[in-house]
Every structure is written in C-alpha cells, then in structure tokens.
C-alpha cells in the first residue's frame, strides 16, 4: 500500500494464507492508496520452486475526508481468476 503511488512509502502487510479480508488502520484522510496482492509458495520437499507470485492487478482505494486517525475498513475482495494470473505459479 502506498499513498499516491509513492514507492518509498510502500509497506508490506503479511497475513495468513486463508485470509479473505484485511483491516488496515491509520490511513491518511482523503488519500488514494494502491493495493496489490502477492502469494508466497513454499518450496517442495526437494527444495525446488517456491517464492513470490507476480503481483495481482492493482486495486485503488481513496479514504474518506475526516480525521486522520480514524480507522477505515475496506473489503478488497476480487475475483481471484481475474486478479491473479495462474501461469508460472
């Protein structure tokens, strides 16, 4: 997530593999954020493969005008078949 597509402001947020939703707090009011999702796959029993998938299609969210400290909750559910390419995973 990074306000205004600033790569220096990007942060990694890690969650459990079976998570369908993510609650993000302390966002700046009236700010556009970009979210992408990548999966991490463990290597097989022989140590082959593994690593991060390519990023999903970006999702953009603009926070509401209000207090900077107010928590905003966004449900970024998307169709996985459309968002995450399966080739090469």
C-alpha positions as CSV (number, residue, x, y, z in Angstrom):
1,X,0.0,0.0,0.0
2,X,1.4,3.4,-0.9
3,X,-0.3,6.8,-0.9
4,X,-0.1,8.5,-4.3
5,X,1.9,5.6,-5.8
6,X,5.0,6.7,-3.9
7,X,7.3,3.6,-4.0
8,X,9.2,5.0,-1.0
9,X,6.0,4.9,1.1
10,X,5.2,1.3,0.2
11,X,4.7,-1.2,3.1
12,X,4.4,-4.9,3.1
13,X,1.5,-6.3,5.1
14,X,1.6,-10.0,5.8
15,X,-1.4,-12.1,6.7
16,X,-2.4,-15.8,6.9
17,X,-2.9,-17.7,3.7
18,X,-6.6,-18.3,4.2
19,X,-7.4,-14.6,4.9
20,X,-10.2,-13.2,2.7
21,X,-10.2,-9.8,4.3
22,X,-7.7,-7.3,5.7
23,X,-8.3,-4.5,8.1
24,X,-6.0,-1.5,7.5
25,X,-5.8,1.4,10.0
26,X,-4.0,4.7,10.4
27,X,-4.5,5.8,6.8
28,X,-4.4,9.5,5.8
29,X,-7.8,11.0,5.1
30,X,-8.7,11.9,1.5
31,X,-5.8,9.9,0.2
32,X,-5.6,7.4,-2.7
33,X,-3.9,4.1,-1.8
34,X,-2.8,1.4,-4.2
35,X,-3.1,-2.3,-3.0
36,X,-1.6,-5.3,-4.7
37,X,-1.5,-8.9,-3.5
38,X,1.2,-11.5,-3.9
39,X,1.2,-15.1,-2.7
40,X,4.2,-16.9,-1.2
41,X,4.6,-20.5,-2.1
42,X,6.9,-22.8,-0.1
43,X,9.5,-25.0,-1.9
44,X,8.5,-28.6,-2.5
45,X,10.1,-31.5,-0.5
46,X,13.2,-31.4,-2.6
47,X,13.7,-27.7,-2.2
48,X,12.6,-26.8,-5.7
49,X,10.3,-23.9,-6.6
50,X,8.8,-21.6,-4.1
51,X,8.9,-17.8,-3.9
52,X,6.5,-15.0,-4.6
53,X,3.9,-14.9,-7.3
54,X,3.7,-11.9,-9.6
55,X,1.5,-9.1,-8.1
56,X,-2.2,-9.0,-8.7
57,X,-3.9,-6.3,-10.7
58,X,-3.7,-3.2,-8.5
59,X,-6.8,-2.1,-6.5
60,X,-7.2,1.6,-5.6
61,X,-9.0,2.9,-2.6
62,X,-9.5,6.6,-1.6
63,X,-10.1,7.2,2.0
64,X,-12.9,9.5,3.2
65,X,-12.5,13.0,4.3
66,X,-12.3,13.1,8.1
67,X,-10.0,12.8,11.0
68,X,-6.5,11.4,10.1
69,X,-6.5,9.0,13.0
70,X,-9.9,7.5,12.2
71,X,-9.8,3.8,11.2
72,X,-11.1,3.0,7.7
73,X,-12.1,-0.5,6.7
74,X,-12.1,-1.7,3.1
75,X,-13.1,-5.0,1.8
76,X,-10.9,-5.7,-1.2
77,X,-12.5,-8.9,-2.4
78,X,-11.9,-9.6,-6.1
79,X,-12.4,-12.5,-8.4
80,X,-9.1,-14.4,-8.0
81,X,-9.3,-15.8,-11.5
82,X,-9.3,-12.2,-12.9
83,X,-6.8,-10.7,-10.4
84,X,-4.0,-13.2,-10.1
85,X,-2.6,-14.9,-13.2
86,X,-2.0,-18.6,-12.6
87,X,0.7,-19.2,-15.3
88,X,4.1,-19.8,-13.8
89,X,2.9,-20.2,-10.2
